[in-house]
Amino acid sequence: MNRRLIQKSTLVFLMLILMIPSFVLAKGNDKQSTQPSENSNKPHLDYQGENPEFQNASVHDPSIIKDGDTYYVFGSHIDAAKSKDLINWETFTNGYTTPNNKIYGDLSKNLAGSFEWAGENDSDSRGGFAVWAPDVFWNKDYINDDGTKGAYMTYYSASSTYIRSAIGFAVSQNIEGPYEYGGTIVYSGFTRDEAYDANSKVNKKWDNTNIKELIENGDLEGPNSNWFNNNGSFKNSMYPNAIDANMFYDTDGKLWMTYGSWSGGIFLLEIDKSTGEAIYPGEDGTTADGRMIDRYFGTKIAGGYTKSGEGPYVVYDKNTGYYYLYVTYGWLGVDGGYNMRLFRSTSPEGPYLDAKGQDAVLPGNVDHTPYGNKVMGNFLFERKVGDPGTGIGVGYMSPGHNSAYIDPETGEHFLVFHSRFQETGEMHEVRVHQMFMNSDGWPVAAPYRYTGETLEKVNRQDLIGDYKFINHGKAYSGAYEKSVFITLTKDGLVTGDVQGTWEKESHNRAIITIDGNTYDGVFVRQWDPVSERTVMTFTAMSEEGVTVWGSKLLTKTDEEIVEDVKNDLTLGDTSQVIANLALPVEGTRHSLITWETSDDHIITNKGEITRPEPGSDSVSATLTATITKGDVSATKTFDITILPYKENGLVAYYAFEDNLSDSNNQFGEGTVTGNRIDNTGGSISYGEGQIGKSAIFDGQSGVRLPNGLISSNSYSVSLWLKPEQLTTHTTTFFGARSDASWISLVPNAWNGKTMVWSNNSGAWYDATTDLTIAQNEWTHLAITVDNGKIIIYVNGAVEFEGTNFSNVFTTTNANFSLGVNYWDIPYKGQMDELKVYEGPLSPQQVSDLAGVK
């Protein structure tokens, strides 16, 4: 054979061998150990490196600062954490411990100047502290007591009610503290005349703040009559709650503090760099564009008219020349719809405008949802049956109260915030997302948390394919935006659940047009924690300030999709079913799942069961699922065994006669816990009860009852309570399938009323009465639940009746406790005569238990 021909053949063979991995990776899940750079402009370079490992921290309202090679976040309730890489965080604080507090030393003594007005064992913070939302920074110009210059400064909030608060500052030569009190500079919630809040001895009259001294020193011309409503109360619709301080420098080197929460809006004050004290305007006025300048509170830059808006944070970007103002709308709870908004200005004093040119300061008592670019709200990249990974997907609930950091060397921009999550209750953690500038100079947040990704050149061919798509919109509520399914076609079309066009400009610019709206952003490869792969994503924002995200899926044939769904499809434990089954009808990429039953008298093709009567045997049937995608289909069967109802009547009876045993002899003894359902170390004593003896709870302990007390959607609970304290959210009877699906009998809920509070994986229910049971008196409470109907009785009388109550107890091993749950302050007081029943009690039966004649 000709030598040249042999060389050519060998070369062609080697090229084919080298090309095989890229074609395999286009369809497969296998991870590769090497990756040519995206800058090579070759398609299908799908490097899958080591999985990132995260060490998470729980710091609410995190404010970020970098000191040397270490990032710090400081947050509410004196929490803080540090990290070298924004991925692994280490907490180093000890909360409200005093003395020997990690941040403030002798906390009570050190911050006494602020606590005189608010924050320590007062009013709504009774029983604890309320030290919130600090901002820490290095002030090279601060003059220390010994005459030297430079100190770390923290501006913190102390609060007793939703409007009575104060902002103070403290200084240290060590970023981790301890910080020494420097002064209290802004007060809110003061009144025209002498007045007091509930559970408080603080006289709220304005001359008990620093305003009196400022007037005497000539810094203010006098009190402003506009601060007060006609009845003399604080006008919180126009003036701020003094919390959530944020410090920043302008391009001239001036130091500013922006602050405020809800109600009256966000304000701005200049700060004396050498003393840390505020430079008050001294007299009232307006800005050139007509915004309020108050003699004491400063210049209004956002919000007002009782509309939500808190956690302001301003960061200057030298590359764009803008000051960016972040504000969070909504309420911080998992059902509160917290969401981050963004405005910008060429001046530190504003006006701050959104992408539509709307001012952050509201024009009146209007709906404020259209105002501000919505950076991020509640969302879920939903994991469908057949998708890689486990669980429901990845998403956030109430992400917000953010800070931001721009690396002075690389220009990388990071969004730092706390978030709650689907199906985990009020648990929260810090999250960091990288942000990228779109062509209009607006930061857009990456869809997934930061793992060290960089913005690189991407190849158009690698962008073509199927995506999960999120549109954050502008509205907010306790609901969350679920991902839908789209395809970016090679012809530049967007097809699927939304339609439009797409294109890539320059190295990575994303232009997505949907329903006539154009979204401008970037394509960037990121780590998807559900599939545990690095995937292509996009983030972009419209001229309306609406953010959209996309996360690319692996290329799959219809055969592979059907097989994935079949392998993943499960109904859990079907050997002892006691509640209707949720039968999925859709798998990944709009594959269809249909169901057939072998006996619809036992279970229907919608998963609705018919339980046998008490005393009957269990019954069985078979469900068959048919999975279809295109012309491909497959089946999978499930054997279902349905348990009979229990006998209607008494299930368990805890009389607390010097023990925690079940007098009905059906369940075991209760066990003493510490201050949470899942720990130890507490103590329960016994004393005179409503009937015989009772259990005495000391406010630091609870009782863990045996699992499975209730395993039905039809049950009743009866007990006597004599609370010594009524602390907010404290439970008395608590039952949970998980920490995201539970019911709680709460004597004093968030609204000050007695209620049954429930959450079933995000479906919240407030069965609230119009009363609050009394302290130091015996009260009989009973709950009856029957297939979604709930009734609450107080001393034998119906005080709440409702429908659509969630069926939480769908398993036979739910957890139960008295006086404690996973989160809240334990119950302090007495309990007696706990009785649990199968089925609903009648009104007469409840009256008999309550001793009503």
N, C-alpha and C positions, 0 to 999 in steps of 0.2 A: 504493500500500500504506500502511496505517496506520503513522505514525511510531513509535508505541509498539511495534507488532509487529516493525518492523524492528530496533529497539533490542534487543528480547528475543531475536530470532533471532541477531543479531550476538553477543550475550553468550553464548548457548548454544554457538555455533560456536567462540568463543574458549576457552570452558571445555573443549570437547572436544579442541581442539588442545593445550591445556596438560596434559591428562590423558594424552595418547599416550605420552610418554616413560616414565611410571611403569609402564604396562602392558607396554611393550616390555622394560623392564628386568626385569620379573618372569620373563622367559624367556631373555633374551639375555645375552651376555658383554660387550657394549660398556660401556666405562667413561664415566661422566659427569663433567663438570667442576664441577658445583655440587650442593649438598645442603641442602635445608631441614633444620632441626634435628629430631632425633628427638623433642624435646619438643613438637613441633607435634601429636603423637599421630595423625599421618596414616600410613597403611600405604604400603609399597612405596617408601620414600624411600631409594634405594640409591646413595648417593654413593660414587664410586670416585675418590679423589684420586691424587696422585703416589705411585708405588711407593717405599717406604722403601729407603734404601741403608744397608747394614750394613758396618761395619769391625770385624772380629772380632779377639779377642785370645785367646791360649792361656795362661791363668793357672790352675794347679791349686789347689784348695782356696781359692777367692777369699773374702777378707774385705773387706767394703765400709765405706767411710767417706766422708762428704761434707765437703769443705773449701772454703768459699766457694761458688762456683758449679760446682765440679768434683767429680765422683765418682772415687774411687780404689778399686781392688781390689788387695790384696796377697796373694800366695800362696806355695806351696811352691817350693823351688829358686830362691828369690830372684827371682821373677818378679812384676811389677806392671804395671798399666795404668791409664789415666785416661780420663775421658769427661765431656762436658758434658751428654749427653742419655740415657745408659744404652743407647745404640744404636751409636754409633761410638766404638771404643776405640783408644787409642794406647799401645803398650808403651814404657817408658822405662828398663828395667833391662838389665843385661848378665850375668845369671846368676851363676855362681860365680867370675867373674873376680876375681883378687886379685894384687897390690893394685889400687887404682883401681876398686874395686867401687862401683857406683852407690848402693847402699843402705848398705853397711858399710865403705866405704873399704878399708883393709888387712884384708880378711876374716879371714885366718888369724890375724893378730895380735890383731885387735879382739875376736873371739869365742873367743879361746884359753881363757878361763875355763870356757866350756861344752864346748869341744872336748877338754879334758883328760879329760872323762868319756865323751863320745860325739860322733860326727858327722864328723870329718875323717880320711879315709883310714884308717878303722878298721873291722875286722870286715866286716859286710855292706855298709858304705859304702866299702870298700877301693877305691882308684882314684879317689875323688872325695869329695864332701861329702854330707851329708844334713841340710840345713836346711829345716825343714818348717813349713807352716801358721802363719804369723804373724797377729797381730791388732794393728792400728794404731789408736790413738785419741788425742784431745787430752785431757791431764790438766792442768786449770788449777791444781791444788793441788801439783803436783810442784815440789820445791825444787831448783833447779839449783845447780851448784857455786859460782856467783857470788852465790848468795842470792836471785836472782830466781825468780819463780814461773811455772810453765806450761811444758809441753813436749809434743811428740808422743812417744808411747811405742809401741814395738813389743815384743810378747811372742812370742818365736819358739821353735821346738823344734829341738834337735839330737839326732840319733838314730843309733845304730850297729846295733841289732838290733830285733826286734819288741817287746822289753821294756826294753832298756837305752837310756834317753833322758834328756833334761833340758830344762827350760824356763828360758830366760833372758830378760832384758829389756835394751833399749837405748833411748836418748833422742836427740832432735834438735829443733832449732828450725825445721827445714824438713821438711815432710811427706814430701818426696822424698829426704830424707837429705842427707849420711850420718849414720847413727845411731851413737852411742858406747855401748859396753858398760856396763851398770849392775850386773849381777849375775846369778847363776844361783840360782833359788829352789826348784825341785822336781826331784828325781832319782828315777829308777825303775830296776828291774832289778838292784838291788844284792843281795848275798848275805850270809849270816851269816858265812862264812869266806872266806879268800882263794880266788879263782877267776878264770878267764880265758875269754873267748870265743875261738873260732877266729879266726885272723888278727888278734889283738889283744894288746897289751901292757898293757891297762888292768886293774888289780886291781879286781875288782868288789865287794870287801868294803865293807859299809855305811859304815865309818868313813872311806872315801875320798870321801864325799859331804859336803854341808853339815850332815848330821845330827849328826856329832861336835861341831861348833862350837855347834850349837843346844843340845845337851845341856850342854856346858860353860858356856854363857851362861844356863842355866836356863830356856830356852824350851821344851824337851821334857824329860819326866821320865826318858827313856832310850829305847833301841831297843825296838820292839814285837816280841815273839817271834812274833806271828801273821803278821808280814811274810814269814816263811820257811816253806817246806815242810820235811818231816822231814829231807831230805837237805841242807838249808841253802840251797837255791835260792830265788829270789824267787817268792812266791805270786801269780802273775799272774792266778789265777782270782778273786781277791778284791780285788786292789789294782791301780792303774792303770798304764798306760804314759804317761809324762809328756810328752805331745805335745798339739797342737790346743788351745792356749789361746784363750779368748774372754773379753773384758773387758766388764762392764756395771755401770751404777749402779742402785741401787734408789731408791725414792721418798724415802728418808731421806738420800740423798746418799752412802751407803756404796758403795765400789768392790769388786766381786767378780770373781774369775777362775774360770770353769768350764773343765775340761780333761779329757783322758783318751781312751783309744782301746782298743777291743776288751776282751777278757779280763776284767779286774776291774771295768770300768765307768767311769762319768763321775763326777767329784768337783768340789767347790766349796770355794774358799778366799777369805777376805776379804783385801784388799790395802791396805796403808798408802798412802794417796793422796799423802803428802808424800815418801815414799822409793821407792815402787814395790815394796817388799819384802812378802813374804807375812806375814800374821798367822796363825800356826799355832794350832790349838786347844790344843796343849800336852799334853793328856791325852785318853784314849779315852772314848767315850760313845756314846749313842744319841739320836736325835731323839725327839720325843714320839710319832711314829708308828712308831718302831722301826727307823729306818735307821741305818747305821753312821756314827759320827763318829770318824775316826782322828786321833791326836795330830799327825801330820805331813801326811797327804794331805788332810785336811779331811772334809767331809760328802759322803757318796755320794748322788747325785741320779738316777742311771740305770744300767741294765745290770748286768753281772756274770756270773759263772759261765762265762767263756770265750765268751760269745755276742757276735756282732759289734755294734758300736755305737761311732761315732767322730764327730769333727767337731762337738762340741756348740756351739750358738750360742743365746744368750738375748737376747730383745728384749722390752721392756716397752711395752704399749699403754695409754696413759692413757684411751682411750675405753672400753676394756673392763675395765681394772683388773687385767689378767692379765700375768704374765711367761710368755712362750712359749718353750719349749725345743725346738729342732730337733736331731735326731740322725740320722746316716746309718747304716743297716744294710748288711751285705754287704761285698764287696771291690771296690776301685776299678777293676779291669781291665774291659775291654769285655765279658767273659764273667762278671763277678763279681756282677752283680745289685745293685749299689749302688742304694739307694732311700732317700728322705727321710721321716723320721717326725716327729711333732709331739705335744708334751704341753704342759700349762699349769699354772700355780700362782698363788695370790694372794700367795705369799711367795717371795722370791728363793732361800730355802733349801729350798723344796719343802714338801710332796710335789708332784711334777709328775705330773699324771694325763692320760690320754687321754680320748676322747669316751665310752668305756665306763666311765670311772672307774677304770681300771687304772693302778697305779703304774708309773712309768718304771723304778724299781728292781725287778729281777726277783725273784720269790719263791723261786727256786731254779734248778737246772739243768733248765730247761724250754725248750720251743720258744718262741722269742720273736717269731715272726712275727705272732701275734695282738695284740701290744702296740704301741701308738702309732698315731695316725692316719697312714695312708700318704698323704703329700702327692703323691708322684710316684715312679714307677718306670720300668722299661723299657717303651716303647710305640712304636707306629707308626700314624699315620693313613695307612693303606695306600692307595696310588694304584693303582686297578684299571685295566685296559685300558678306555679311553674316558673316563677322568677327565681334567680339565684338567691341564696341566703335563707334566712329564717325570719320569723316575726312579721310585723305589719308593714315594715319599711323604715325609712328614716325621715324624721321631721321634727318640728319645734312647735311648742305651745307657748304663747306669750313671750316671744323673744324681745328683749328691750333693755332700757336704761344703759345704753352703750357708752363707751369711750372710743377713741380712735387714735391710731399712732401712725405717723409717716416716718419711715427710716430716712434720716438725713443723708445717708450715703447712697442707698440703692433706690430711694424714692418709693419703695414698696409701702402700700397703704393697708392697714389692718383695722378691721371692725371688731371690737371686743365687747361682749355683752353677756348677760345671763339668759338662760332659757329653761322653761319647763318642757315636758315631753308627753307625747301620747301614752296613755295607760300607765303613768307613773305618779299620778297625783301631783302634790305640790313640791316634789323634789326638784331641785334646780342645780345647774352647773354652769361654769364659765364656758363660753364658746368663742373661738377666734376664726373669722373668715377673712381671707384676703379680698381687697377691693381693687378694681381696675378702672381707669378713667376711660369714658367713652369719648367720642369725637367732639361732643359738646361740652366737655370739661366737667361731667358729672360722675362721681364714683358709683360703680355698680358692684354689688357684693357677689362673690363666687357662691355657687349653689351648695357646696360642701365645705366642711370645716378645713382649716389650714393644716397641711401636712408637709409643707416645704415646696409646694409646686411653684413653678416659674412660668411667666408668660412668654411663649416661644412661637416661632413660625410653625403654622400648621398647613397640612396639605388638603386641598379641597376634596380630593377623593376620600380622605379619611373622615370627612364630615357627613357624607352621604349615609343615610341609614335611619333606623328607628330610634325614637327618643321618648322618655317620659318628660312631660311638659307641665310646668307650673306657671300660672298667671296670678300674681299677687293682688291684682286689682287695686282699688283704693279703699273699699269698705273694710270694716273690722267688726268682729264679734267673737264669741266663744267657739264658733265653728272654725274649721280649717280647710284650706284649699287642697284638694287632692289632685295628684298628677293625672293627666290624661295622656293619650297615646297619639303621637304624630310621627310622620316620616319626612325627612329632608331628601327629596329625590335628586337624581343626577341632573334633571332638567331645571333645577332651581325652584321647585315647587314645595310648599308645605301642604301635606295631605294628612288625613286622619280626622281626629276629633276637632281640629281647627284647620282652616285653609288659608293659604297665602303664598308668599314667595320668600326666598332666602338667597343671600349671596355672601361671599367672603371678599373683603377688600384688604389690601395690603397684606401683612403677615398673618394677622389673626382677627381682624375686625369683623364682627358679625352684624349683618343688616337683616333683620327679620320683619316682614310686613304681614300683618294678620288683620283681616277685616278693615283694611284701609289705614291702620295704625302702624307706623314704622318704629321699630325698637332697635336702638343702637348700642352695641356693646362689644364683647370679645368672645372668641372661642378659646378655651383653656382646658388642658388635661388635668383631671383631679381624681383623688381617691374616693371611691364609692364604698362606704362602710358595709353596705348590705351584700353586694356581690363580691366584696373584698378584691376589687380590681381598680386599676387606674383606667378611667374612661374619659371620653370626650364630653365636655359640657359647654354650654354657652350661658351667658348672663347679659341682659340688655334692658334698656329703659326707653320708654316713649317720651314724646314731648308733653304728654299729660302727666308724667311722673309715675308711670306704672312699670313695674319690673316683671320680666319674664325670665324663666330658667329652663334649660333643657339638659337632660342626662342621657347619654347614648347607651343603647342596648347592644349586645352582641348580635351579629347577623345569624339568623336561624332559619332553617327550612320549616315548612308546615309539619313535616314528620317529626322533626326535633322538638317543635313546640308542643305537639300533642303528647309526645313521650315525656317531656319535662312536666307537663301538667299532671299526667297520670302518676308519675313517680312522686310528685309533691302532694297530691290530693289526699287529705286526711280529715276525719271527723272526730279525732280524739278518741277517748275511751268510750266505746259504744257497748260495753258489756253491762252497764248499770245506768241506763239513761233515765232521768227524772224530769227533763224539761225539753221543750221543742228544740230541734237541731237547726242550726243555721247552715243551710246547704248553699255553697257557693255556686253561682250560675255563670260566672265569667272567670276565665283564666288569663294568663299573660297574653298580651297583644290581641285582645278581643277574641280569644278562643272561647267557644261556648261549652257550657257544662249543663246537660239536662239529666233529669233524675226519673227513675221508675221504682215503684215499690211493689213488693210481693204481696202486701196486704195493707190496703189503705184504711182498714179498720184499726190497725195498730199504729202505723205511721204513714202519712201521706207523702206524695212526691214533692211537697214543700217543706217537709221536716216536722209537720205538726203531729204530735203523739197523742194517743189515748191511753192513759195509765189505768191499769186494772184497779178495781175497788179494793179497799182494805181487806186483808185476809186471803186475797186471791194469789195465784202463782204469777211469776213473771211471764211475759210474752215476748216472742221473737219474730223478726221479719228480716227481709233482705232489701237493701237499697242498691240500685245499679246506676252508676254514673256513666254517661256517654260524653266523651270529650271530642269536640270537632273543631278543626281549623281548615278552612277551604274544603278540599275534597278528602281530607284525611280524618279518620276517626278511630277511637279506641274506647274500651269500656273498663270499668273497675267496680267491684262489688264490695259491700260492707254489711256485715251481720250486726243486727241491732237487737239488744235485749232491753226491755223496758220494765222497770220495777213498779210494783203496785204502790198505791198510797198507803201511808201508815194509818193506823186507827186514829180517828179524830178524837183528840183529847190531850191530856197532860203528857208531855214528853220529858221534861226535866223540872225539878223543883229544888231550889237552893234556899234553905230557910235561915242559914247563917247562925245556927245554934252552936256557937263556939267551934264551928268547923266549916269547910267548904265542900261538903259532900252533897250528892244528889239524893234527896229523900225519896225520890221516885225509883231509885235503884236501876235506872236505865243507862246512866252515864257515870263516868268516874269523877273524882274530886277535882275542883279547881286548884290551880297552883298560883302562888304569889309571884308577881313580877316586880321589876323596878318601875321606872317612869315611862316605859314603853311596852307594848304588847310582846316584843321579841327580846326582852332582856331580863335580868334577874336582880335580886338585891333588895327588894322591898319588904314591907311589913304590914300585915293586916291584923287589927285587934277587934274585939267584940264588946258590945255594950247593950244597954237597953234599947229595944227596937219597937217597931209598930206592933209586931206580934212576937212575943218572946224576945230573943236576942237579935242583934243586927250586926253587919260588918261595918267597921269604921275604917275609912280611907284617909290617909294622912296627907294627901296632896303630892306624894312622891312615889306612890305604889299603886298597883292594880292587881287584877285577878285574871289569869288566863283560864278560860273555860275549855272543856273538852271540844275537840273538833267535831263538826257534823251535827251540832245541836239542831240546826235547821237545814234541810235539804229539799226544799219545796218552794213553790211560789204561792203557797197558802199556809199562813202561820200566824201566831199571836205571841206577844211578849207582855208580861205584866210584872211590875215591880213598884216598890215604895222607895222614895228618895227624901233625904233630909240634908240638903247641901249646906255646908258651912261657908263656902265661897261660890260665887258664880263667875268663873273665868271664861273668857270667850273661846268658843269651839271645843271646850272640854266635853268629852264623851262620858256617858254613863254605861249604856249597853252598846257594844260595837260588834259587828259581824262583817267578815271580809272574805271574799273568794281570792282576792289579791289586794295589794296596796293601791290598785287602780279601780277596784270594784268592791264597794262596801256600803253599809248603812251605819248611821250613828245617831243615837238618841242624845240630843244636845240640849241641856237646860237653858243655855245662854249662847245663842248662835251669833253669827256676824251682824245680824240686825237687832240683837238684844232680846230676841224672842226664843221661846222653847220650840224646838222643831225636831223632826227626823230629817237628817241631811244624808243624801246619797249620791254616789258617783258610780256609774257603771261604764267604765272605759270611755269616759268623756261625756256620757249622758248624765248631766247633773239634775238633781231633783230636790227642791226645797219644800218639804211638807211642814209649813210653818203655822204655828198657832198665833193668836193675837194677844198672848200673855207670856209672862215670865214667871216660872214657879218661884215661890218665896224661899229665902234663906232661913235656916234654923227652924223650919216647919216641915212636918211630914206631908208629902204629896204623893198620890197614887197616879202612875202613868201606865197606859196600856197602848199597844200598837196592834192593829189587826191588818193583815195583808192578804188579799184574795185575788189572785190572777190579775194583778195590776191595780186593784182598788185598795187604797190605804185609808185607814181611819185612825186618828189619834184621840185618845180619851185622857182628860185630866180630871181627877177626882170623880170619875164616872160619867162626865159630860163630854159630848163630842166637841172637840175644838178645832179639828181639821178633817176634811174629807176630800179625797182627790182620786184621779184615775191616771193611768199610764205610768204607774210606779214600776221601776225596773225590777226584773227578776234577777237578783244577784246570786242567789243560792242555787246554782245549777249543778253543783257537785255535792258529793257526800262527805267532803273533808274540809269545808270552810272553817276559818278561824273565828273564835269568839272571845270577847274579853269584857271586863267590867272596869270602868274608871280610867282606862288607857287605850290609846290607839298607836299608830306609827309616828305621830307628829306632835300632838298638842299637849298643853299643860294637864297633868293628871287631876282627877276629881278629888275634892276634899269635902268630906261629909260622911253620911251614913247611907247604907242601902239595906233593904230587907225584902224578903219574900219574892225572890225572882222566880217566875214561872214561865216556861216556854211550852206552847201548845202547837200541835198539828191542826191546821185549819183556822178559820176566823172565829173568834168568840162572838157571841151575840151581845147586844147592848145590855141585856139583863145579866148575863154572866159577868160582864165588866163591872156593872154596878155592884154586884154581890162581892166581887174581889175588892172593890174600893170601899165597901162597908156603907154604901149609900142606901138608905131606906126608902 
